[in-house]
């Protein structure tokens, strides 16, 4: 009799638990991800709309006669385009990109386009991976995206070196969208760990903006390179949130909603501690900027607010069940909403009218705040026992990689970037022991 009574009771408990989970998931909005983060300033967010337009410009066949352009144009002077590569130039081993000399902002910009659904080689780059296959600097990265980064550097490193030497006050900005965002992020990592191959440039001159970023690096690397790499996410975008490997996402591209729901259930049943302790789990890279413009039980878009942080735990780990999860991934939407957000910031704080000296003081204050937040994130990673996480030494460098690589690098000055990546990072445990990495804290 007790057994008979127990069965309906268990069913009730199960149904209540499922209903509670479904209710919580339906109430979970993108705003929960960044509700405890600080608000971004106009100074730090200013490049984002402009870089989105530069990425959009890669889609044009001829910028002298653009077929389509966003309101206000791309903001590009065709005469300052150093080069523009297509799929024919890269042989499908990397997505198309352009190199632009932005004199107005003292910037050398390498912009990489996103996934082309009609090009099979883009899928080949995404599918060239297996969980835990590629090690880099004590962590894990996406194999295909890292190889694509090597292809770009092999082709353009000499040009980049000449530009950096010719314009010593200019920054080098690497940017991309979706597939290109992962390539740009790993480009930044390779460049800052091999700065001698670009004329020993200062780490502070290199920066990366990953737009709608792919999860392409393990947590320790995502935090460690937060002083160089920035990721921009619009509201409910699915790609930075799902830990499903990229190769599995695009194998199931025609059943993406089903895959996202399944991943949502799986992640809910996986403890946060277990997620953090998995060294192979990939994350959105660097410092995060989250554009929030919709609210729970509200219709339409509200004036966007940009939140920013270098989070460790709770780093876009929950999929948002939203009708906009895929549309928020579109670059044209991100560009438009980023521009709206920047205009609101400028109305509230018109930095263009501030005297140059005061503007410089504000930039120094912002850099100090970012540095403190960066160090706090590193400490948080260590306190949570994130695999391979480490604190900066007294000399301001990371010492978690063994010595021995600098001499071998000097003995091979003719070595290509692609060979360097293969030699150093494709040998499992032994490969990453060959190179000493020194990272200066901002």
C-alpha positions as CSV (number, residue, x, y, z in Angstrom):
1,X,0.0,0.0,0.0
2,X,2.8,2.4,0.9
3,X,4.5,1.6,-2.4
4,X,1.3,2.4,-4.3
5,X,0.9,5.7,-2.5
6,X,4.6,6.6,-3.0
7,X,4.4,6.4,-6.8
8,X,2.0,9.4,-7.3
9,X,3.9,11.3,-4.6
10,X,7.2,10.9,-6.6
11,X,5.4,11.9,-9.8
12,X,4.1,15.0,-8.1
13,X,7.6,15.9,-6.8
14,X,9.0,15.4,-10.2
15,X,6.4,17.5,-12.0
16,X,6.8,20.3,-9.4
17,X,10.5,20.2,-9.9
18,X,10.2,20.3,-13.7
19,X,7.6,23.1,-13.5
20,X,9.9,25.1,-11.1
21,X,12.8,24.7,-13.5
22,X,10.8,25.7,-16.5
23,X,9.5,28.8,-14.7
24,X,12.9,29.9,-13.6
25,X,14.3,29.4,-17.1
26,X,11.4,31.4,-18.7
27,X,12.1,34.2,-16.2
28,X,15.8,34.2,-16.7
29,X,16.7,37.2,-18.9
30,X,20.0,38.4,-20.4
31,X,20.0,41.2,-17.8
32,X,20.7,38.7,-15.1
33,X,24.1,37.9,-16.6
34,X,25.4,41.4,-16.0
35,X,23.2,42.9,-13.3
36,X,26.2,43.1,-10.8
37,X,28.6,44.6,-13.4
38,X,29.6,48.2,-13.7
39,X,28.5,50.6,-16.4
40,X,30.8,51.2,-19.3
41,X,32.0,54.7,-20.1
42,X,32.0,56.4,-23.5
43,X,35.9,56.5,-23.6
44,X,36.2,52.7,-23.5
45,X,33.2,51.9,-25.6
46,X,33.8,54.5,-28.4
47,X,35.7,52.1,-30.8
48,X,32.9,49.5,-30.9
49,X,30.4,51.0,-33.5
50,X,33.3,52.1,-35.7
51,X,34.9,48.7,-35.6
52,X,31.5,47.0,-36.5
53,X,31.4,49.2,-39.6
54,X,34.9,48.2,-40.5
55,X,33.9,44.5,-40.3
56,X,30.8,45.2,-42.4
57,X,33.1,46.8,-45.0
58,X,34.8,43.4,-45.5
59,X,31.6,42.2,-47.1
60,X,31.8,44.8,-49.9
61,X,33.6,43.8,-53.2
62,X,34.6,47.4,-53.9
63,X,34.5,50.1,-51.3
64,X,34.8,52.8,-54.0
65,X,31.4,51.6,-55.2
66,X,29.6,50.1,-52.2
67,X,26.5,48.0,-52.9
68,X,25.1,48.6,-49.4
69,X,26.3,50.5,-46.4
70,X,24.8,51.4,-42.9
71,X,23.5,54.9,-42.2
72,X,26.4,57.2,-42.0
73,X,28.5,55.0,-44.2
74,X,31.4,52.7,-43.2
75,X,33.6,55.6,-42.2
76,X,36.4,54.2,-44.3
77,X,38.7,56.1,-46.7
78,X,39.3,53.6,-49.5
79,X,42.7,55.2,-50.0
80,X,43.8,54.1,-46.6
81,X,43.0,50.5,-47.1
82,X,46.4,48.7,-47.1
83,X,45.0,45.4,-48.3
84,X,41.8,43.4,-48.6
85,X,41.8,39.6,-48.8
86,X,39.1,37.3,-50.1
87,X,38.5,33.6,-49.9
88,X,40.7,33.2,-53.1
89,X,43.6,34.9,-51.3
90,X,43.3,32.8,-48.1
91,X,42.5,29.6,-50.0
92,X,39.6,29.1,-47.6
93,X,42.0,28.5,-44.6
94,X,40.9,31.8,-43.0
95,X,37.9,34.1,-43.5
96,X,38.3,37.3,-45.6
97,X,39.7,40.4,-43.9
98,X,41.0,43.9,-44.5
99,X,43.8,45.9,-43.1
100,X,43.0,49.6,-42.7
101,X,45.1,52.6,-41.6
102,X,42.8,54.7,-39.5
103,X,44.7,58.0,-39.2
104,X,41.7,59.8,-37.5
105,X,42.0,57.5,-34.5
106,X,45.7,56.6,-34.7
107,X,44.9,53.0,-35.3
108,X,46.0,50.1,-37.5
109,X,42.9,47.9,-37.8
110,X,42.7,44.3,-39.0
111,X,39.0,43.4,-39.4
112,X,37.8,39.9,-40.1
113,X,34.3,38.9,-41.3
114,X,32.0,36.4,-39.8
115,X,30.8,33.0,-41.0
116,X,29.6,32.7,-44.6
117,X,26.8,30.1,-44.6
118,X,27.4,29.5,-48.3
119,X,31.2,28.8,-48.0
120,X,32.1,25.2,-47.0
121,X,35.7,26.2,-46.0
122,X,34.3,28.3,-43.1
123,X,32.6,25.2,-41.8
124,X,35.9,23.3,-42.2
125,X,37.6,25.9,-39.9
126,X,34.9,25.5,-37.3
127,X,34.8,21.7,-37.5
128,X,38.6,21.4,-37.1
129,X,38.5,20.9,-33.4
130,X,38.0,18.3,-30.7
131,X,37.5,19.1,-27.0
132,X,40.9,19.3,-25.4
133,X,42.8,18.9,-28.6
134,X,44.8,22.2,-28.7
135,X,46.8,23.6,-25.8
136,X,48.1,27.1,-25.7
137,X,49.9,28.9,-22.9
138,X,48.7,26.5,-20.2
139,X,45.1,26.4,-21.4
140,X,42.9,25.2,-24.2
141,X,41.8,27.0,-27.4
142,X,39.8,26.1,-30.6
143,X,42.2,24.3,-33.0
144,X,40.7,25.5,-36.3
145,X,40.5,29.2,-35.2
146,X,44.1,29.1,-34.0
147,X,45.3,27.7,-37.3
148,X,43.3,30.4,-39.1
149,X,45.1,33.0,-37.0
150,X,48.4,31.5,-38.0
151,X,47.4,31.8,-41.7
152,X,46.6,35.5,-41.3
153,X,49.9,36.2,-39.5
154,X,51.9,34.3,-42.0
155,X,50.5,36.4,-44.8
156,X,50.5,39.8,-43.1
157,X,53.1,39.9,-40.3
158,X,55.7,41.7,-42.4
159,X,53.1,44.3,-43.4
160,X,52.0,44.7,-39.8
161,X,55.6,45.1,-38.6
162,X,56.3,47.8,-41.2
163,X,53.2,49.7,-40.3
164,X,53.9,49.5,-36.5
165,X,57.4,50.8,-37.1
166,X,56.3,53.5,-39.4
167,X,53.6,54.7,-37.0
168,X,55.0,54.2,-33.5
169,X,52.2,56.1,-31.8
170,X,49.4,54.0,-33.4
171,X,47.7,51.0,-31.8
172,X,47.1,47.6,-33.4
173,X,43.4,46.7,-33.2
174,X,42.3,43.2,-34.2
175,X,38.6,42.8,-34.6
176,X,36.1,40.3,-36.0
177,X,32.5,39.1,-35.8
178,X,31.3,35.5,-34.9
179,X,33.8,33.2,-36.7
180,X,36.1,36.2,-37.2
181,X,35.9,37.1,-33.5
182,X,37.5,33.9,-32.5
183,X,40.2,34.3,-35.1
184,X,40.9,37.9,-33.9
185,X,41.0,36.8,-30.2
186,X,43.5,34.1,-30.9
187,X,45.5,36.4,-33.2
188,X,45.8,38.8,-30.2
189,X,47.0,36.0,-28.0
190,X,49.6,34.8,-30.5
191,X,50.8,38.4,-31.1
192,X,51.3,39.4,-27.5
193,X,53.1,36.1,-26.7
194,X,55.5,36.6,-29.7
195,X,55.9,40.4,-29.8
196,X,59.5,40.1,-30.9
197,X,58.3,39.0,-34.4
198,X,56.5,42.3,-34.8
199,X,59.4,44.5,-33.7
200,X,59.1,44.0,-29.9
201,X,56.0,46.2,-29.7
202,X,54.6,47.2,-26.3
203,X,51.8,44.9,-25.1
204,X,49.7,48.0,-24.5
205,X,49.7,48.8,-28.2
206,X,47.8,45.6,-29.0
207,X,44.0,45.3,-28.4
208,X,41.2,43.1,-29.7
209,X,37.5,43.6,-29.9
210,X,35.6,40.4,-30.5
211,X,32.0,41.2,-31.6
212,X,29.4,38.5,-30.8
213,X,32.3,36.3,-29.7
214,X,32.7,32.6,-30.1
215,X,33.7,30.6,-27.0
216,X,37.3,29.9,-28.1
217,X,39.5,29.7,-25.0
218,X,39.6,28.1,-21.6
219,X,38.7,30.2,-18.5
220,X,42.3,30.8,-17.3
221,X,43.2,32.3,-20.7
222,X,39.9,34.3,-21.0
223,X,40.8,36.0,-17.7
224,X,44.6,36.2,-18.3
225,X,44.2,38.1,-21.6
226,X,41.5,40.5,-20.4
227,X,43.8,43.4,-20.5
228,X,44.1,42.9,-24.3
229,X,40.9,41.2,-25.5
230,X,37.4,42.7,-25.2
231,X,34.2,40.9,-26.1
232,X,30.9,42.7,-27.1
233,X,27.6,40.8,-26.6
234,X,24.2,42.1,-27.6
235,X,21.4,41.1,-25.1
236,X,20.4,37.5,-25.8
237,X,23.0,36.4,-28.3
238,X,23.3,32.6,-28.1
239,X,26.9,32.1,-29.3
240,X,28.8,33.5,-26.2
241,X,26.4,31.6,-23.9
242,X,26.4,28.0,-25.1
243,X,29.2,25.8,-24.1
244,X,28.3,23.4,-26.9
245,X,31.5,23.1,-29.1
246,X,31.3,25.2,-32.2
247,X,31.7,22.2,-34.4
248,X,28.6,20.6,-32.8
249,X,26.6,23.8,-33.2
250,X,27.2,24.0,-36.9
251,X,26.8,20.3,-37.4
252,X,23.3,20.9,-36.0
253,X,22.7,24.4,-37.6
254,X,19.3,23.4,-39.0
255,X,18.1,22.2,-35.6
256,X,19.7,24.9,-33.5
257,X,16.7,25.6,-31.3
258,X,16.5,22.0,-30.3
259,X,20.2,21.9,-29.6
260,X,20.0,25.1,-27.5
261,X,17.1,23.7,-25.4
262,X,19.0,20.5,-24.8
263,X,22.1,22.4,-23.8
264,X,20.0,24.5,-21.5
265,X,18.8,21.4,-19.7
266,X,22.3,20.0,-19.5
267,X,23.8,23.1,-18.1
268,X,21.1,23.5,-15.5
269,X,21.9,20.0,-14.2
270,X,25.7,20.7,-14.1
271,X,27.0,22.4,-11.0
272,X,28.9,25.7,-11.4
273,X,31.9,24.1,-9.5
274,X,32.1,21.3,-12.0
275,X,32.0,23.8,-15.0
276,X,34.8,25.9,-13.6
277,X,37.0,22.9,-12.7
278,X,36.8,21.6,-16.3
279,X,40.0,22.9,-17.9
280,X,38.8,22.1,-21.4
281,X,35.6,24.1,-21.3
282,X,35.8,27.1,-23.6
283,X,34.6,30.6,-22.8
284,X,34.0,34.0,-24.4
285,X,37.4,35.8,-24.3
286,X,38.6,38.7,-22.2
287,X,36.7,41.7,-20.7
288,X,33.0,41.5,-21.5
289,X,30.8,44.4,-22.6
290,X,27.1,43.5,-22.5
291,X,24.5,45.7,-24.3
292,X,21.2,45.3,-22.5
293,X,18.1,46.8,-24.1
294,X,15.1,44.6,-23.2
295,X,13.5,43.9,-19.9
296,X,11.3,41.1,-18.5
297,X,7.6,41.3,-19.4
298,X,8.3,44.5,-21.4
299,X,7.7,44.9,-25.2
300,X,10.1,46.5,-27.6
301,X,13.6,47.8,-27.1
302,X,14.6,50.3,-24.4
303,X,17.5,52.7,-24.5
304,X,20.5,50.4,-24.4
305,X,22.8,50.3,-21.4
306,X,26.3,48.8,-21.6
307,X,27.6,46.8,-18.6
308,X,31.2,45.7,-18.3
309,X,33.4,43.4,-16.1
310,X,36.0,40.7,-16.1
311,X,33.9,38.0,-14.5
312,X,35.2,34.6,-13.6
313,X,32.2,32.6,-12.2
314,X,28.9,33.3,-13.9
315,X,30.6,34.2,-17.2
316,X,27.7,33.9,-19.7
317,X,27.0,30.4,-18.6
318,X,23.2,30.3,-19.0
319,X,21.4,30.2,-22.3
320,X,18.5,32.7,-22.5
321,X,15.4,31.2,-23.9
322,X,14.5,34.1,-26.2
323,X,13.1,34.6,-29.7
324,X,16.0,37.1,-30.2
325,X,18.8,34.6,-29.3
326,X,19.8,34.3,-32.9
327,X,18.8,37.8,-34.3
328,X,21.0,39.4,-31.6
329,X,24.0,37.7,-33.2
330,X,23.6,39.8,-36.4
331,X,26.4,42.3,-36.9
332,X,24.1,45.0,-38.3
333,X,21.9,44.9,-35.2
334,X,25.0,45.0,-32.9
335,X,26.4,48.0,-34.8
336,X,23.1,49.9,-34.6
337,X,22.5,49.2,-30.9
338,X,26.2,49.9,-30.0
339,X,25.9,53.3,-31.8
340,X,22.7,54.1,-29.9
341,X,24.3,53.2,-26.6
342,X,27.3,55.3,-27.4
343,X,25.2,58.3,-28.3
344,X,23.3,58.0,-25.0
345,X,26.7,57.9,-23.1
346,X,27.9,61.0,-25.0
347,X,24.7,62.9,-24.2
348,X,25.1,62.2,-20.5
349,X,28.8,62.8,-20.5
350,X,30.0,64.8,-23.6
351,X,33.7,63.7,-23.6
352,X,34.3,65.5,-26.9
353,X,34.0,68.9,-25.1
354,X,36.4,68.0,-22.3
355,X,39.8,69.7,-22.4
356,X,42.6,67.5,-23.5
357,X,44.4,67.5,-20.2
358,X,41.2,66.4,-18.3
359,X,40.5,63.8,-20.9
360,X,44.0,62.3,-20.4
361,X,43.5,62.2,-16.7
362,X,40.2,60.4,-17.1
363,X,41.8,57.9,-19.4
364,X,44.5,57.2,-16.9
365,X,41.9,56.8,-14.2
366,X,39.9,54.4,-16.4
367,X,43.1,52.4,-17.1
368,X,43.8,52.1,-13.4
369,X,40.3,50.9,-12.7
370,X,40.5,48.3,-15.4
371,X,43.9,47.2,-14.1
372,X,42.5,46.7,-10.6
373,X,39.5,44.8,-11.9
374,X,41.8,42.7,-14.0
375,X,44.0,41.8,-11.0
376,X,40.9,41.0,-8.9
377,X,39.6,38.7,-11.6
378,X,43.0,36.8,-11.6
379,X,42.8,36.5,-7.8
380,X,39.2,35.3,-8.0
381,X,40.3,32.6,-10.6
382,X,43.0,31.4,-8.2
383,X,40.6,31.4,-5.2
384,X,38.1,29.3,-7.2
385,X,40.9,26.8,-8.2
386,X,40.4,27.4,-11.9
387,X,42.9,24.9,-13.6
388,X,46.2,26.6,-14.6
389,X,45.1,30.0,-13.2
390,X,48.0,32.0,-11.7
391,X,48.6,35.3,-10.1
392,X,51.2,37.8,-11.5
393,X,54.6,37.7,-9.9
394,X,56.3,40.5,-8.1
395,X,57.8,41.5,-11.4
396,X,54.4,41.8,-13.1
397,X,54.7,38.7,-15.3
398,X,53.1,35.3,-15.4
399,X,55.5,32.5,-14.7
400,X,53.3,29.4,-15.1
401,X,55.1,28.3,-18.3
402,X,58.5,26.7,-18.3
403,X,61.6,28.4,-19.7
404,X,63.5,27.3,-22.8
405,X,61.7,28.7,-25.8
406,X,63.3,32.1,-26.3
407,X,66.6,30.6,-27.5
408,X,65.0,28.2,-29.9
409,X,63.0,31.1,-31.3
410,X,66.1,33.1,-32.0
411,X,67.7,30.2,-33.7
412,X,64.9,30.1,-36.2
413,X,64.3,33.7,-37.5
414,X,63.0,32.4,-40.8
415,X,60.3,30.3,-39.1
416,X,56.7,31.1,-40.3
417,X,53.9,31.9,-37.9
418,X,52.1,28.8,-39.0
419,X,55.1,26.6,-38.2
420,X,55.7,28.4,-34.9
421,X,52.1,27.7,-33.8
422,X,52.4,24.0,-34.8
423,X,55.8,23.6,-33.1
424,X,54.8,25.3,-29.9
425,X,51.2,24.5,-29.4
426,X,50.3,21.3,-31.2
427,X,52.4,18.9,-29.1
428,X,50.1,18.4,-26.1
429,X,51.9,18.7,-22.8
430,X,55.4,18.8,-24.3
431,X,54.6,21.6,-26.9
432,X,53.6,24.3,-24.5
433,X,56.7,23.8,-22.4
434,X,59.0,25.2,-25.1
435,X,58.1,28.9,-24.8
436,X,58.5,31.4,-22.0
437,X,55.7,33.9,-21.8
438,X,56.0,37.2,-20.1
439,X,52.8,39.3,-19.8
440,X,53.1,42.8,-18.3
441,X,50.1,43.9,-16.2
442,X,48.4,47.0,-17.5
